Amino acid sequence: VQTCALPISYAKFSPRVATRAAQKLPDDWDKQCEDAFLRMTEYIRRYNIPAELVVNADQTGVCVIPAGNKTWDKTGSRQVSTFGKDEKQQFTVMVGLAASGDVVPFQCIHKGKTSASLPHRNERAEGERLGLTWVPGGNNHWSSVETMKLVSNYDIYMACIGTNGSRH
């Protein structure tokens, strides 16, 4: 981008990045992880839980209108504004993987109390054919105990073993 270098440097602009604090681990994180591992292994052994029902899940926010945190501004600027920084149009995707190695069907969670808050059913059709589900999340768009209950253990188990009862 050499053609832009002269006007930008003449205007005393430079690339700037919006910053935020990083997440911090608790001091006893290793002990907490070990305790969680021991509890899980005990429950799996005691109740003979099949690997298809031992699921590690996580959620991530997806921006409907993605916005970056970089822009151009005057060199030395203390306040740097970016377009869309406060944009909150998001939904959450809950992903999971069973200990058997099977992927749990993704769950897309949108803010709202009814199916009217979800994308139109025609827009969901392709994903639904692949096993994705869309659910209203109530007052927010992230996963909760209520949204996790919408994908029951039986549904997860059947998705992992297939409809004919044998593992795929």
Residue pairs with C-beta under 8 A, 6 or more apart in sequence:
8 14
8 72
11 74
12 74
12 75
12 76
13 72
13 73
13 74
13 75
14 72
14 75
15 70
15 72
16 70
16 71
16 72
16 73
16 77
16 80
17 69
17 70
18 69
18 70
18 80
18 82
18 85
26 32
40 54
43 49
44 54
50 100
50 157
51 98
51 99
51 100
52 98
52 99
52 100
52 102
52 156
52 157
52 160
52 161
53 98
53 153
53 156
53 157
54 98
54 99
54 100
55 96
55 97
55 98
55 99
55 104
55 156
56 96
56 97
56 99
57 94
57 95
57 96
57 97
57 104
57 148
58 94
58 95
58 96
59 92
59 93
59 94
59 95
59 109
59 142
59 143
60 92
60 93
60 95
61 90
61 91
61 92
61 141
61 142
62 90
62 91
62 92
62 93
63 87
63 89
63 90
64 89
64 90
64 91
65 84
65 87
65 89
66 84
67 82
67 83
67 84
67 85
67 87
68 82
69 82
69 85
70 82
71 80
71 81
71 82
71 83
73 80
73 81
90 141
91 108
91 109
91 110
91 111
91 141
92 108
92 109
92 137
92 141
92 142
92 143
93 106
93 107
93 108
93 109
94 106
94 107
94 108
94 109
94 143
94 147
94 148
95 103
95 104
95 106
96 103
96 104
96 156
97 103
97 104
98 104
98 156
98 160
100 160
100 167
102 159
102 160
104 151
104 156
104 159
104 160
105 131
105 132
105 133
105 151
105 155
105 156
105 159
106 127
106 131
106 132
106 133
107 132
107 133
107 134
107 135
107 143
107 147
107 150
107 151
108 127
108 132
108 133
108 134
108 135
109 134
109 135
109 136
109 137
109 141
109 142
109 143
109 147
110 117
110 118
110 119
110 134
110 135
110 136
110 137
110 141
111 117
111 136
111 137
111 138
111 139
111 140
111 141
112 118
112 136
112 137
112 138
113 136
113 138
113 139
114 136
115 136
117 136
118 124
118 134
118 135
118 136
119 134
124 132
124 134
127 134
128 134
131 159
133 150
133 151
135 147
135 150
137 143
137 144
137 147
138 144
138 146
160 167
161 167
161 168
162 168
